[in-house]
Amino acid sequence: MIKNTLFLFVLIALSCSKDGIEFPVVDPIIIENPKGKCVNGMADGYPCSGYDLLARIELKDLNLSNTAAIDLLGNDSWGWTDTTTNKEYALIGLNTGLSMVDISNPTAPIVLGFIPTETVNSIWRDVKVYNNYAYVVSEATNHGMQIFDLTKLKDVVNPPQIFSPDFTFTNFGSAHNIVINETNGYAYPVGTSRNGTYKGGPLFINIQNPIKPRDEGGFTNYAHDAQVVTYNGPDTEHVGKEILIGSNENEVVIVDISNKSNPIKLAAISYPNVKYAHQGWFTEDSNYFILGDELDESRLGGKTRSIIFDFKDLDNPKLHFEYFGTTDAIDHNGYVKDNIYYQANYTAGVRMIDISDIENKNMTEIGFFDTHPEKNNPSFDGAWNVYPFFKSGVIVISDLQRGLFLIKKSE
């Protein structure tokens, strides 16, 4: 863990008199240690532009299993804010389980707890939050969905502590990812077994009672990842409906899932040189959808490519344009907050891309923090995920080899 603010108090003078001359009281001078500041393109050894390093926690300090440090890997991440205290917490996936970190003091984060994997270790683990509960899935065999009451973290006296789930939902075995629509109280595991009823398509699980989930069906069409929203965009025909956007390997699929017993496929769209339609996110006005293809850089070469779709008409989506980044790295997960697209970019760390002029097919990289300084090549190392949604402005990065990073836009 890095604590990057060091206060050196220098008392210049005390109020006194000598030879009839009065010396004023001078306040202590506070000198900040610039170790984590992004200065001349570096922050404590990490390449950066416009973003400072607040802290880092290594995988071995996030892990409370008996797995050797050399065998640890990080993966996905999310965040939780305790609305009673406004404290912020980072939830960090490892191949061994889920680590839960108090980041309310982001320069001195505290690992509070750990939920071990339900069955065996797996590099793929994902977590989302609903109503103060964490929902954890994994590709580990027969893992199911772990449910944990995050308010228990407030009572940890001697951290870190190993926790058991409050409930494990076992109606399905493994899942690649989980999506939650917090507005409606539904969880959607995706990337489940292709031999299952829905062939790996999203499952519909009612979690309105958080620890008593209820299975309400699914949609038959394999989805690797997805976003689900209660729609409030420009297509007035669908306002108020629950819409799922599936990133489904070779295409993007738009489904009205308002009626869980009768999901309606509205449209599907692919794009040139599709290699693996991996994950995407709406712009905040719901006009556009930004997709990352996970395999195009490694198989086709070239700079990091993002595919932007025009979703103003959900029944008739259109390819808007392609954006190419500044490095050769592989894009993984990306999210939108305000007019910034935060892109976890494996070996190139996290890139911050201005999308305020996306309508005119303009996107511009305006900052980055590179958690993998060794290289920016198209390999599966470095930043797996980014969580940019905390009100404090603290941004969580989960890195495959280096664990948890906390960064923030430079003052």
N, C-alpha and C positions, 0 to 999 in steps of 0.2 A: 504494500500500500504506500502511496506517495502522498505526503502532506506537503503542499508546495507553498505555504505561506508561513514565513518565519518573521516574527516581530522582534525588532531590535530597538529597545527603548533607550534613547540617549538623552540624559538629563543635561541640558545645556548650562543652566544656571539656576540658582535659587535666589529668591528675593532677599537681598541683603544690602548692606552698605559698606563701603570701604573708602576711606579718605573722602567722605562726603558724597561719594557717587552712588546713586541707587541703581542696582542691577534688577531688571524686571524678571518676573516669573515667566519662564518659557515652557510651553507645553512639550511633552515628549515627542520626538520625531519618530514616526513609524516608517520603517524601511521594509518594503516587500521584497521577499526573495523571488526573483523573476524566473525561477526554475520551470514552472509550468506555463509561463506566459509564452504566447506565440511571438517570438522576436526573430527577425531576419529569417523567417520561414521555418523555424524549429521551436519545439516545445519539449524540453527534457529529452531530446534525442529523437523526437517524432516530427516528421515533416508536417507543416500546417499552414493554413492561410485563414486568418480572421477568427480562429477558434483556439481557446486556451485549454490546457489540460488541468483539471481540478484534482483528479485522483485516479489511481489504477489499483485493482486488486487482482493478484495472480490466481490462476486456476487452483493451485494447491491450497490457497486460503479460502476459496469459495467452496471447496469440496470437503464433505464430512464422511465420505465413505472410506473403505479400506483400499480403494484402488490406488495404485502407485502413481505418483505425480507424473511420471513419464508417459503414462497411458491416458491422461486426462485430455478432454477436448471440450471446448465451449460450443454453444450453438445459439439457440434463439433467446429472445429477451422480451420483456414487457415492463409495464410500470403500474403502480398502484398509489393513489393518494388517499390517505385517511382523512375523510371530510370532517371528522370531529377535532382533529389536531392540525390539519393541513400538512402533516409530515408526508414526505415522499419516499417511496420504496422502489428499488429495482429488483426485478425477478429475472434471474439469470439461469438459463438451461445449461447443464453439463451432460456429458454422456452417462454420468452416474446418478443424476437427479436434478432437483431444482434448488438453487441457492437464493435466499431472500435477504436483501441488504437495505439497511436504513441509510438513506442518502440525504436526510434532512440537513446535515452538515456536509455538503458535498466535497469538502476538502479533507474530511475525516470520516468516510463511510464505515459502517459497522455491519459485519456479517452477523445477522441475528439467528437465522435458522436454515435448515436444509431438509428437504423431503426426498428420501432415496427413491430411485426407480422402483416401480412396482414389481418388476420381474428381473430382467437382465439389463446390462448397459446397452445404450444405443446412441449413436451420434445424432440421431434425429429426436428432438424433444421440443415441444412447443407449449406455450402457456398464454392464456388470455384471462381477463378479469371481468366478473359481473357481480355487482351488489356486495362488494367486500370479500368475495370468494375467488380463489384462483382455480382454474380448470387446466389440468396438465395432461397432455397426451404424448405418445411416443411411438416410434416404429418398433420398439422392443416387443417381443412376442407376448401376446395376451396381456398387454399393459392396461388396456381400458382407459378410463378417464378419472384421474385423481381429482378430488375436490377438497379444498382446504380453506378454512376460515382465516383470512389474513388479519383479522382484528386480534388474534392471539399473539401477534408479534409485539403488541403494545405491552404485554405482560412478561416479556423475556427479561429476566434479571441478570443472568449470567450467560451471555452469548459466547459462542453460538450454540444452538440447541437443535437436536434432531427431532423432527416431527413426523407423525403418521398422518395420512389423509383423514379427513372427517368422514369421507365416503369414497368408495371407488365404484364407478359405474362400469359394469362388465358386459353390457349388451353387444359390444364389439370388441375386437382384439386390439389390433394396432391401428394407428392413424399417423399420417405424416404431419398433419397440422390441425389446428382448431381455430374456428372463426366464431365470434360472438357478436350478435346485434344487441347491444345494451338497451336500446329503446324498447324492444319487444320481449327480451328475456329468453332468447333462444341461442343454443350452442350448435355449431355445425362442424363436427369432425369431417375432415376431408383426407383423401389419399388413404382410405381404409382398404381392406382386402379387395382385390379385383374379382375374387371368387365369391364375394358376398352378394347379398340380395340386390344391392344398388351398384355393383361392379366398381366400387371405389368412389362412387359419387357422394356428394354431401349428405350426411345424416341430419335429420331434424330432431333435436332434443330440447324439450321444454325444460328450462331451468328457472322458471319464475319462482318456484320454491327451490332455493339454491342447492340444498342437499338431498332433494328428492326428485331427481331428473326423470322425465317421462319421454319415452321414445314415441315420436309421431311420424315416422316414415323417413323418406329420403327422395333423392332425385338420381335416376339412373344415367350417369354420364361421369366418367372418372374426372375428378378435379384434384389437381396438385395443390392449389391454393385458391383462396377466394376472398372477396369482400362482400359483406351483406349490409345493406342500409335500408332504413325506412326512407323511401325516396322523397326528395323535396327539390327536384331539379326542373329543368326547362320543359320537359315532356309532360305536359299537364294531364295527359291521359293516365299517367302512372303515379301521380303525386299521392302520397300516403300509402302506397303499396310497399311490400317488403321485396326488395330486389337483390338477387344474388348475381355477382359477376364472377364467373369461374375462369381461372387460368388453367386450361385443360390440355397442356402439352403441345397440341398442334393448332389450337384455336382459343378464342375467348368466347364464352357463352354467357348470355344474359337470360335469367330465369325469374319469372314472377313466382315467388314462393309464399305469397300471402295466405293461400289456402294450402295447408300442408298435405292434405289428402289429394290435392290436384295441382301440382306445380305445372306452370305453363312456360315452355321455352319460347322466348320472344325473338331471339336472334342469335346467330353465331357469326364470328368474323375471324379470318386468318390474315396473313400478311406475307410479304415476300421473304424468302430465306428463313422461314420458320425452322428453328432447331429444337427449342423447348420453351414454350410459353409458360413462364414460371410463376410470376406474381405481379400484381398490379394494384393501383389505387386511384380513386376518383380525385379530381381537383375539387376544391371545396364548393364550387358552384355547380358541380356535377355535369359540367359541359364536356369535360374530357376525362379520359382514362389513360394513365401512363403505365405501360407494361414493360417488364424486363424479361428478356429471353436469356436463359442461363447458359446456353451452350453455343450461341452464335460466335462469341469472341474466340473461343478455343477451337472451333471447327472451321470458321470462315476467316478468322483474323480481323484486323481493323480495330478501331477505337470502340470503347464501350457504347453499345447501342440501346437506346430506349425507343419504344414504339408508342406513338401517341394516337389515340382514337378519338374521333368526334362522336360523343354519345348524347348529343342534344335530342336525337330521336332514338329511343331505346329499341324500337322495332326495325330501325334502319341505321345501324352504326356504320361509320366510315373511317377509313384510314386517313389520318390528318397529316402526319409527317413523321420522320424519324430524326431523333436527336443523337448526335455522336459526341461522347465526352472527350476528355483530355488525355486519357491513358488507355492502355490495352487491357485493363483489368476486366474481370467478369462481374457484371452487376447481379446482386442477389435480391435483397428485399428493399423496397422503397415506400416512403410515406409522405403525405402532403400535410403541411401545417402552414396556414396563411398562403403566401405565394412562394413558398420554398418547398422544393422536392428534396427530401433527405434520402440519399441513395447509399445503402450499404454495398460496398464495391470491392469485396474481398481484398486483394492485395493492395488496392489503392485506398483502403480505409473508407471513410464516409465522405461523400461529395455533397455539397449544398448547391442546389441549382435553382436559379430564379426563373419562375414560370409565369410571371406577371404578364408577359406578352405572348403566351402560348397560342392565343387565337391567331396571331400573325406568324405563327410557326417559328417563334424565337424563344430559345431557352439558353441561359448563360450561367456557367459555373461561377459562383461568387465566393466560395470558400471550401475548405476541406480540412480533415484531420486524418492523417495516414497512420493507422495502427500497425502497419506491416512495412517498415521502412526499407526492408531488404530489396524489394523489387515491386514493380507494378505490372507484372506479366499475367497472362490469362491462366492462372492456376487457382485451385480451391484452397487458399490459405487466407488468413486475415479476418476482416470484418464480416460477420455473418448477418448481424441485424443492428438496426438503430431504432431507438424509441425517442421521438422528439416532442412528446405531447405534454410534458410537465409544465405547469404554469410558471414555475421558477425560471424556466429557460435552460435548466440542466438537461443535457442530452446523454442518454445511455447508449453505449456501444458494447456489443458482445463480440468477442474475437475468438476464433477457433483455438489459437495457440496462446494468447496473452490475457484472456479473461475479460474482466470488466474495466471499461474506461468511462470516466465521467468528464464531459467537456462542456464548454459554454462559449457563446459568442464573446469575442474580446470586447472589453469596455472601450 
